[in-house]
Amino acid sequence: SGMSRYEFETEIPIDDADYLLNICNQPIIEKTRYIYEHESLIWEIDDFHGVNDGLIIAEVELKSEDQDVKKPDFVEKEVTGQKKYYNLMLTKNPYSMWGKDPLG
């Protein structure tokens, strides 16, 4: 389905994190995450930095895909399923390059 994606989250030792960061795709995604509660739901607001500066994405975890959601006023458009917003794609085609001709 288009509205859900698998996520895996776990704590790891700092040495393992450093190793993984060294072998990750470059540039590393830099962002500040804010937590915002709205209509009894927890929203994660990611404010990107570096080559993705200016991009802000809001994400909410739902119990089911058909759960009713009242979006906060600052949410401008739905981007779920749009691959250009995936972290992997942001390393290959950073937000700072959108709308620009990569050949100059």
Secondary structure, 3 states (H helix, E strand, C coil): CCCCCCCCCCCCCHHHHHHHHHHCCCCCCCEEEEEEEECCEEEEEEEECHHHCCCEEEEECCCCCCCCCCCCCCCCCCCCCCHHHCHHHHHHCCHHHCCCCCCC
